[in-house]
Amino acid sequence: MNYFYNKSFNFIDLFAGIGGFHQAMHDLGGKCVLASEIDPFAIATYMKNYGIDSAHDITEIQSDQIPNHDVLCGGFPCQAFSKAGKQQGFADETKGTLFFEIVRILEEKQPKFIFLENVRNLVAHDNGNTWRVIKKCLTELGYVLSDDPIIMSPHQLGVPQLRERVYILGIHNSLGVNHLNFNLPNKEKHEMDIYAAGIIEQNPDPKYHITEYEENVLSCWDEFYRGIQEKVIGFPIWAFEFKETYDTSKLPKWKADFCHKNRELYANNQEFIDKWLEKWNNLEAFTPTHKKFEWQAGTSISSIWEGFIQFRPSGIRVKRPDSFPALVAMVQIPIIGKYKRRLTPREAARLQSFPDTFIPNENDHQAYKQFGNAVNVNCVTFLAEQLFNLEQHDKGVWDPMAQLDFCDTQLNLFDV
């Protein structure tokens, strides 16, 4: 459905990555008139999928050279905002941050809508100062925002990924709206079923299968979990602590506490653990990291192979299979225990709600990184539909699209 009454609307895509915003806006009838990105791999992926060169550094573009647009989109990086010079206004407070690039564009172009995204911690960052500055800036520029920041995760829309992000939506006060309300879905993560959500790829490349060494490590720890009495474990298991008796009084309290809990676990299960250690040669073949184990699945599953697994610096982590952990930098690519393989790039794309027509970067490392950094397409679409069809707070039903003065975009600077 086109929410601009069958008239195409224009948007710019700042800090564009691989085009999560682009995909959502395109699906709603939008036309991208400028995309800006500096990562060469993301630029290549964007070009392959959208035929648009996003290789424009926004810090080097003059505001008056940016095409007119109706919607400004951006998943801007979050940097510390200076506390100095606050008395001199919002521009002074945001200089030195990439958010300032958004501020100067809004000053010059005054698009009707803004749609920004950032990490969940933005709200609490710098004791709330970052959010205070952002809201103050956008308000002084003439934009109406919701009273509270919008925090949303794809799992609320039935996409089995826990990924809370802050969405900042605004509408220019010239459109007559004085209050924003957004209805968020309340689907719970325990209602998820990753195997029924259309995420799992059939017959993926065998290269995503775990190695023989990894399977051996996981089989060892699976045997451990099934053999001990405790099934709910609220601390990391450190196998190297099982038979230790050294004094922990000089250790940090948190570390000493973990040591004591591991020794207690060993005492409660000594007969089994001794046999387990003997069978697995005291884990001599394992790296130090793989001698640590984190069970975060409660009693929802009874075997490692029923859960999601990550090889992390803190140890081998097992989680219940109702939803995937947030795709971020994707350093520890989730393993689907049931299939003894890692999540594929196509599955990562589906978790970020990109269509199957989307072409991931041919380099798997870059593909995982790019999807981890992308904005979730379904979340943007869901919120944009409400933003573009707002009900005026005190004047009954009102659709801002009917009053838009659509811009005649000039494309003499950017071939997009």
C-alpha positions in Angstrom: 0.0 0.0 0.0 1.2 3.5 -0.8 0.6 5.8 2.1 1.1 8.9 0.1 -2.2 8.6 -1.7 -0.6 7.0 -4.7 1.9 9.8 -5.0 5.5 8.8 -4.6 7.3 10.3 -1.7 11.0 11.0 -1.5 13.4 9.9 1.3 17.0 10.1 2.1 18.9 7.2 3.7 21.7 8.4 6.0 24.2 6.0 7.6 22.5 3.7 5.1 24.3 0.4 5.7 22.8 -2.2 3.4 19.4 -0.5 3.3 17.0 -1.6 6.0 15.3 1.8 5.9 15.4 1.8 2.1 13.7 -1.6 1.9 10.9 -0.5 4.2 10.4 2.9 2.6 10.4 1.4 -0.9 7.8 -1.1 0.1 5.6 1.8 1.3 6.0 3.6 -2.1 9.0 5.8 -1.4 11.8 6.8 -3.7 15.3 7.2 -2.4 16.9 10.5 -3.6 20.1 10.1 -1.6 21.9 7.3 0.3 24.9 8.0 2.4 27.4 5.4 3.6 31.2 5.1 4.0 31.8 1.4 4.5 32.9 0.0 1.1 31.4 -3.4 1.6 28.0 -2.0 2.6 28.2 0.3 -0.3 28.7 -2.6 -2.7 25.8 -4.5 -1.2 23.5 -1.5 -1.4 24.4 -1.0 -5.1 23.8 -4.6 -5.9 20.3 -4.6 -4.4 19.0 -1.1 -5.1 21.1 0.1 -8.0 22.1 3.2 -6.0 25.5 4.5 -5.2 25.6 5.2 -1.5 29.2 6.2 -1.5 28.6 9.7 -0.2 30.2 10.9 3.0 27.5 13.0 4.6 30.1 15.0 6.5 31.4 16.3 3.2 28.1 17.3 1.6 26.8 20.9 2.0 23.2 21.0 3.3 21.9 23.0 0.4 23.2 20.4 -2.0 21.1 17.6 -0.5 18.0 16.9 -2.6 14.6 17.9 -1.2 12.9 15.0 0.6 9.7 14.2 2.6 11.3 11.7 5.0 14.8 11.7 6.6 15.8 8.2 7.7 19.0 7.4 9.6 20.4 4.8 11.9 23.0 7.2 13.2 26.0 6.1 15.3 25.7 7.0 19.0 28.6 9.0 20.3 29.1 10.9 23.6 27.5 14.3 23.4 29.6 17.1 24.9 28.4 18.5 28.2 30.3 21.8 27.5 28.6 24.9 26.2 25.0 23.8 26.7 23.9 27.4 27.2 24.7 28.1 23.5 22.0 25.9 22.1 21.5 22.6 20.4 24.0 23.1 17.6 26.8 23.6 20.1 25.7 20.5 22.0 25.8 18.2 19.0 28.9 19.4 17.2 31.5 16.7 17.1 28.9 14.0 16.7 27.4 12.5 13.6 23.9 13.4 14.9 24.9 17.0 14.1 24.9 16.0 10.4 21.2 15.2 10.8 20.6 18.5 12.7 22.1 20.7 9.9 20.1 18.8 7.2 16.9 19.3 9.1 17.6 23.0 9.6 18.1 23.4 5.9 15.6 21.1 4.3 12.8 20.7 7.0 11.4 17.4 5.7 7.9 16.5 6.9 9.0 13.3 8.7 12.0 12.0 10.5 12.7 8.4 11.3 15.8 7.5 13.3 17.0 4.3 15.0 19.7 3.5 17.6 20.7 1.0 20.2 18.5 0.5 23.3 21.1 2.1 25.6 20.7 5.5 23.9 18.0 6.4 26.4 20.3 5.8 29.4 23.5 6.9 27.7 25.5 9.6 29.6 22.9 9.5 32.4 20.1 10.4 30.0 22.0 13.5 28.7 22.3 12.1 25.1 18.5 11.5 24.8 17.8 14.9 26.4 20.0 16.7 23.8 18.5 14.7 20.9 14.9 15.5 21.9 15.7 19.1 22.6 17.4 19.5 19.2 14.5 18.0 17.3 11.9 19.9 19.2 13.7 23.2 18.6 13.9 22.3 14.9 10.1 22.2 14.9 9.4 18.5 15.2 6.8 16.8 17.4 8.0 13.6 19.0 6.3 11.0 21.2 6.6 11.8 24.9 8.8 8.8 25.5 11.3 7.1 23.1 9.8 4.1 21.2 11.5 0.9 22.2 10.7 -2.1 20.0 12.0 -5.6 19.1 11.2 -7.7 16.1 9.8 -10.5 18.3 6.8 -8.2 19.0 5.9 -8.6 15.4 6.4 -12.4 15.4 10.0 -12.3 14.1 11.9 -14.6 16.4 14.7 -12.3 17.4 15.2 -10.4 20.6 16.6 -7.1 19.5 15.4 -4.0 21.4 16.1 -0.8 19.6 15.1 2.9 20.1 13.1 4.4 17.3 12.8 8.2 17.1 9.9 9.4 15.0 8.9 12.9 14.4 6.5 15.0 12.3 7.1 18.7 11.5 4.7 20.9 13.5 3.7 22.7 10.3 1.4 19.7 9.6 -0.7 20.5 12.6 -0.1 17.5 14.7 0.7 18.3 18.4 1.0 14.9 19.9 2.2 11.5 18.7 0.9 8.1 19.9 2.1 4.8 18.6 0.5 1.4 19.3 3.1 -1.3 19.8 2.3 -5.0 19.6 2.7 -7.0 22.8 3.6 -10.5 21.5 5.8 -12.3 24.1 9.0 -14.1 23.3 7.6 -17.4 24.7 5.0 -17.3 22.0 7.8 -17.6 19.3 8.5 -20.7 17.3 11.6 -20.3 15.3 10.9 -23.5 13.3 7.5 -22.3 12.2 8.4 -18.6 11.5 9.8 -19.1 8.0 13.4 -18.4 9.1 15.1 -21.7 8.7 16.7 -22.3 5.4 16.2 -25.8 3.8 19.3 -27.7 2.6 21.9 -24.9 3.3 25.5 -25.2 2.2 27.4 -27.9 4.3 30.1 -25.3 5.1 27.8 -24.0 7.8 28.0 -27.2 9.7 30.0 -27.1 13.0 33.5 -28.6 13.0 34.3 -32.0 14.4 36.1 -30.3 17.3 33.1 -28.1 18.0 30.8 -31.1 17.9 33.1 -32.9 20.3 33.1 -30.0 22.8 29.4 -29.7 22.7 28.8 -33.4 23.1 31.0 -33.3 26.2 29.1 -30.4 27.8 25.8 -32.0 26.8 26.8 -35.1 28.7 27.7 -32.9 31.6 24.4 -31.1 31.8 22.3 -34.2 31.5 24.4 -35.9 34.2 24.4 -33.3 37.0 21.5 -32.9 39.4 21.0 -29.2 38.9 19.0 -28.2 35.9 18.7 -24.4 36.5 22.1 -22.9 36.7 22.4 -19.3 37.5 26.2 -18.9 37.2 28.9 -19.8 34.6 30.4 -23.3 34.9 34.2 -23.2 35.2 35.5 -26.7 34.9 38.9 -25.7 36.1 37.4 -24.8 39.5 35.9 -28.2 40.3 38.8 -29.6 42.4 40.4 -26.4 43.5 40.9 -25.4 47.2 43.0 -22.3 47.0 42.1 -19.2 49.0 39.7 -16.9 47.1 39.6 -14.0 49.7 41.8 -11.8 47.5 39.7 -12.2 44.4 37.0 -9.7 43.4 33.8 -10.6 45.1 32.0 -11.6 41.9 34.8 -13.9 40.9 35.1 -15.5 44.4 31.4 -16.1 44.4 31.5 -17.9 41.1 34.4 -20.0 42.3 32.5 -21.0 45.4 29.4 -21.9 43.4 31.4 -24.1 41.1 33.1 -25.9 44.0 29.7 -26.5 45.5 28.3 -27.9 42.3 31.3 -30.2 42.1 30.7 -31.4 45.7 27.1 -32.1 44.9 27.9 -34.1 41.8 31.4 -35.4 42.6 31.0 -39.0 41.6 29.5 -38.1 38.2 31.9 -35.2 37.5 35.0 -37.3 38.3 33.9 -39.9 35.9 33.0 -37.3 33.3 36.4 -35.6 33.6 38.2 -38.9 33.4 36.3 -39.8 30.2 37.1 -36.5 28.6 40.7 -36.4 29.8 40.1 -33.5 32.1 39.2 -31.4 29.0 42.9 -31.3 28.0 42.0 -31.1 24.3 39.8 -28.0 24.9 40.8 -24.4 24.7 40.6 -22.5 28.0 37.4 -20.7 26.8 35.7 -24.0 26.0 36.2 -25.2 29.5 33.6 -22.6 30.5 29.9 -23.2 30.1 26.8 -21.0 30.4 23.3 -22.6 30.6 20.6 -19.9 30.0 17.8 -22.1 28.9 16.2 -22.9 32.3 14.2 -26.1 32.2 12.7 -25.4 28.8 15.1 -27.9 27.1 17.0 -30.9 28.4 19.9 -31.1 25.9 22.3 -28.7 24.3 21.2 -30.0 21.0 17.7 -28.6 21.5 18.9 -25.0 22.0 20.8 -22.2 20.4 24.5 -22.2 21.1 27.2 -19.6 20.9 31.0 -20.0 21.3 31.7 -16.8 23.2 34.8 -15.4 25.0 32.9 -16.0 28.3 32.3 -19.7 27.4 29.9 -21.9 25.5 26.4 -20.3 26.0 23.2 -22.3 25.5 19.8 -20.5 25.2 16.3 -21.7 24.7 15.2 -21.9 21.1 12.1 -19.6 21.2 14.0 -16.7 19.7 17.4 -15.9 18.4 19.7 -13.6 20.3 20.1 -10.1 18.8 22.1 -10.0 15.6 24.8 -7.5 16.4 28.4 -7.6 15.3 27.8 -11.3 14.6 31.2 -12.3 16.0 29.6 -15.4 17.7 27.3 -16.7 15.0 24.5 -18.7 16.6 24.5 -22.4 16.2 21.2 -24.2 15.7 21.7 -27.2 17.9 19.0 -29.2 16.2 20.9 -29.0 12.9 24.4 -28.8 14.3 25.2 -25.8 12.1 25.5 -22.1 12.2 22.9 -19.6 11.2 23.3 -18.9 7.5 23.4 -15.4 5.9 19.9 -16.0 4.4 18.5 -16.8 7.8 20.2 -13.7 9.2 18.5 -11.7 6.4 15.1 -13.2 7.3 15.6 -12.3 11.0 16.1 -8.7 9.9 13.0 -9.0 7.7 14.8 -8.6 4.4 13.0 -10.3 1.5 14.4 -13.5 0.0 15.1 -11.4 -3.2 17.8 -9.5 -1.2 21.3 -10.5 -2.2 23.7 -10.8 0.7 27.3 -9.8 0.4 29.2 -12.7 -1.1 31.7 -12.5 1.8 30.0 -14.4 4.7 31.9 -12.4 7.3 30.7 -9.1 5.8 27.2 -10.5 5.3 26.8 -11.4 9.0 28.3 -8.0 10.0 26.0 -6.1 7.7 22.8 -7.9 8.8 23.9 -7.4 12.4 24.2 -3.7 11.9 21.0 -3.3 9.9 17.7 -1.9 11.0 14.9 -4.4 11.1 12.7 -3.9 8.0 9.4 -5.0 9.6 9.9 -2.8 12.6 10.5 0.3 10.4 7.5 -0.6 8.2 5.2 -1.1 11.2 6.1 2.2 12.7 6.2 4.1 9.4 2.6 3.1 8.6 1.5 4.7 11.8 3.7 7.8 11.3 2.3 8.3 7.8 -1.3 7.9 8.9 -1.4 9.8 12.2 -4.6 10.6 14.0 -4.4 14.2 15.3 -4.5 14.3 19.0 -7.3 16.8 19.5 -9.0 17.2 16.1 -10.2 13.7 15.4 -9.0 11.6 12.5 -6.5 13.4 10.3 -4.1 12.2 7.7 -1.0 14.4 7.1 -0.4 12.9 3.6 -3.4 14.9 2.2 -1.7 18.1 3.1 1.8 17.3 1.9 3.4 19.7 -0.6 5.4 17.1 -2.5 8.8 18.3 -3.5 10.2 18.3 -7.0 13.5 16.6 -6.3 16.5 17.9 -8.1 19.0 15.1 -8.9 21.7 17.2 -10.6 24.2 16.4 -7.8 23.7 12.7 -7.1 23.1 10.1 -9.7 20.8 7.9 -7.6 
